[in-house]
Amino acid sequence: MVLKVYVSGMSGNKEVKKRQQRVLMILDSKNIKYDTVDITEPGKESEKELMQNKSTSSGGTVSDPEPRHPLPPQLFNDEEYCGDYDAFDMANEIDTLEVFLKLAPADTTAVCTAQIELKQENGEAKKEEAEAEEKKPEEEQKPEAGDGDVKDEAAEKAENENKDEENKEKAEGDAEGAGENTDEKLSATTTNSAAVKTTSDSQSDLLLHSERAAAAM
C-alpha cells in the first residue's frame, strides 16, 4: 500500500501551495513514507483525472470555496481515497492521522492499543473518584462508635431526673395539704372547747342565781 499526495506544482493559489507544503512537512516529521504526484506534469493526465473523479471533498479555499474540480492537496492510499487538506489537518490535531491515511494495521495497532488503555485507565480513575465522593456523605452521617450509647444514657438520666423532680414536688404538695388539714382540725377543736366552756359558765350562773332567790324567801 502506497500513500499518495496529489499536488499542483503550478498552482497560482497561494493557499493551495501553503497547504501542500504543510502536508508534506507533517508527513516528513512523522517519518511516513509517501509518493508525491504532481498533476500538472506532462503525462499525468490519468492521475489528474483519477484524483478529480475519486475525491469526494472539494478542498475549497477562502479564495475559491466552491471549486469546479477538487483542489490539491488530496490524499490517497493507492487508489483508496483518504481525504483533503481539512480532513488531514483535523486528523493530525486529534492524533488519528494513521487511521485517516489508512495505513497498514501493524502501523496503527500500537497507537490504538495505547489509546484504549489510556481511556480505560481514565475511566477507572473517574469511577473510583465517583465512588469515593458517594462514600463521603455516608461516613459523615454515621455516628462515631459509642456516641449512640452515650446519648441514650444521657437521655435516660435526664428523664429520671425529671421524674424525681416531679415526685419531690408531689410529696411537698401532699405535705402542705396534710398540714392545712391538721390546722383546720385544731381550729375546730378549739372552737368546740370554747363553746362548751361558755355553756358551762352560763349554767353555773343560772344555778347560783336560783340559790340566791331561794335564800331570800
C-alpha positions in Angstrom: 0.0 0.0 0.0 1.4 3.3 -1.1 0.4 6.7 0.3 0.0 9.2 -2.5 -0.2 13.0 -2.1 -1.7 14.7 -5.2 -0.3 18.3 -5.6 -0.1 21.0 -8.2 3.3 22.4 -8.9 2.0 25.2 -11.0 -1.0 26.4 -8.9 -1.5 30.1 -8.7 -3.5 29.8 -5.5 -1.2 30.7 -2.6 -3.4 28.9 0.0 -3.1 25.7 -2.0 0.7 26.0 -2.1 0.8 26.5 1.7 -1.4 23.6 2.3 0.7 21.3 0.1 3.8 22.3 1.9 2.3 21.8 5.3 1.0 18.3 4.4 4.5 17.2 3.2 6.2 18.7 6.2 3.9 16.9 8.7 4.4 13.5 6.9 8.2 14.0 6.9 8.2 14.9 10.6 6.3 11.7 11.3 8.6 9.6 9.1 5.6 8.5 7.0 6.6 7.3 3.5 4.6 8.7 0.6 4.7 9.4 -3.1 4.1 12.9 -4.5 2.0 13.1 -7.6 2.1 16.4 -9.5 -1.0 16.5 -11.6 0.4 19.5 -13.7 3.4 17.5 -15.1 3.2 16.1 -18.6 1.9 12.6 -18.8 0.0 12.8 -15.5 -3.4 13.4 -17.1 -4.7 10.0 -16.0 -3.5 10.7 -12.4 -5.2 14.1 -12.5 -8.4 12.5 -13.8 -8.3 9.8 -11.1 -7.9 12.5 -8.4 -10.8 14.6 -9.7 -13.1 11.7 -10.1 -12.5 9.9 -6.8 -12.0 12.9 -4.5 -15.3 13.4 -2.5 -14.0 16.5 -0.8 -13.5 19.7 -2.9 -10.6 21.1 -0.9 -12.1 24.6 -1.2 -10.1 27.6 0.0 -11.1 31.0 1.2 -10.5 32.5 -2.3 -12.2 29.5 -4.0 -14.7 28.0 -1.6 -16.6 26.0 -4.2 -14.1 25.0 -6.9 -15.3 23.3 -10.1 -12.9 20.4 -9.6 -11.3 19.2 -6.3 -8.2 21.2 -5.4 -5.0 19.6 -4.2 -3.6 18.5 -1.9 -5.7 15.3 -2.0 -4.5 12.1 -0.3 -5.0 8.5 -1.4 -3.8 5.2 -0.1 -3.1 3.5 -3.5 -6.4 4.2 -5.2 -8.5 4.4 -2.0 -9.4 8.0 -1.1 -8.4 9.3 2.3 -9.4 13.0 2.2 -8.5 16.6 1.5 -6.4 19.1 3.5 -9.0 20.0 6.0 -9.6 16.3 6.9 -5.9 15.7 7.1 -5.3 18.7 9.4 -8.1 17.6 11.7 -6.8 14.1 11.9 -3.4 15.4 12.8 -4.8 17.6 15.5 -6.7 14.8 17.2 -3.8 12.4 16.8 -5.6 10.0 14.4 -3.5 10.6 11.3 -2.5 7.0 10.8 -6.2 5.9 10.8 -7.0 8.7 8.4 -4.3 7.7 6.0 -5.5 4.0 6.1 -2.0 2.7 6.9 -1.3 -1.0 7.5 -2.8 -2.4 10.8 0.8 -3.0 12.0 1.5 0.7 11.9 -1.5 1.7 14.0 -2.0 -1.3 16.4 0.4 0.1 19.0 -1.2 3.5 18.8 -4.7 2.2 19.1 -3.8 -0.1 22.0 -2.2 2.7 23.9 -5.2 4.9 23.4 -7.6 2.2 24.5 -5.5 1.5 27.6 -5.4 5.2 28.4 -9.1 5.6 28.1 -9.7 2.6 30.3 -7.4 3.9 33.0 -9.1 7.3 32.9 -12.5 5.7 33.1 -11.5 3.5 36.1 -9.9 6.5 37.8 -13.1 8.6 37.3 -15.2 5.7 38.6 -13.1 5.4 41.7 -13.3 9.1 42.3 -17.1 9.0 41.9 -17.4 6.1 44.4 -15.2 7.9 46.9 -17.4 11.0 46.6 -20.5 8.9 47.2 -19.0 7.3 50.4 -18.0 10.6 52.0 -21.6 11.7 52.9 -22.4 8.3 54.3 -19.3 8.3 56.5 -20.1 11.8 57.7 -23.7 10.8 58.6 -22.6 7.8 60.6 -22.2 8.5 64.3 -18.9 7.6 65.9 -18.6 4.3 67.9 -20.2 4.8 71.3 -21.9 8.1 70.5 -25.3 6.4 70.4 -24.9 4.7 73.8 -23.7 7.9 75.4 -26.6 9.9 74.0 -29.1 7.2 75.2 -27.6 7.2 78.7 -27.8 11.0 78.9 -31.4 11.0 77.8 -32.3 8.3 80.3 -30.6 10.2 83.1 -32.4 13.4 82.2 -35.7 11.5 82.2 -35.0 10.0 85.6 -34.1 13.4 87.0 -37.4 14.9 85.7 -39.3 12.0 87.3 -37.5 12.6 90.6 -38.3 16.3 90.5 -42.0 15.6 89.8 -42.2 13.1 92.7 -40.5 15.6 95.0 -43.0 18.3 94.1 -45.9 15.9 94.6 -44.6 14.9 98.0 -44.2 18.6 99.0 -47.8 19.2 97.8 -49.1 16.3 99.8 -47.2 17.5 102.9 -48.7 21.0 102.6 -52.2 19.6 102.2 -51.7 17.4 105.3 -50.6 20.5 107.3 -53.6 22.5 106.3 -55.9 19.7 107.3 -54.3 19.5 110.7 -54.6 23.2 111.3 -58.3 23.1 110.3 -58.9 20.2 112.8 -57.1 22.0 115.6 -59.1 25.2 115.0 -62.4 23.3 115.0 -61.4 21.6 118.3 -60.5 24.9 119.9 -63.8 26.4 118.8 -65.8 23.5 120.3 -63.9 23.7 123.5 -64.7 27.4 123.8 -68.4 26.7 123.1 -68.6 24.0 125.8 -66.9 26.3 128.4 -69.3 29.1 127.6 -72.3 26.8 128.1 -70.9 25.6 131.4 -70.4 29.1 132.6 -73.9 30.0 131.7 -75.3 27.0 133.6 -73.3 27.9 136.7 -74.5 31.5 136.7 -78.1 30.3 136.4 -77.7 27.8 139.3 -76.2 30.5 141.5 -79.0 32.9 140.8 -81.6 30.3 141.7 -79.9 29.5 145.0 -79.8 33.2 145.9 -83.5 33.6 145.2 -84.4 30.7 147.4 -82.4 32.0 150.3 -84.1 35.4 150.1 -87.5 33.8 150.6 
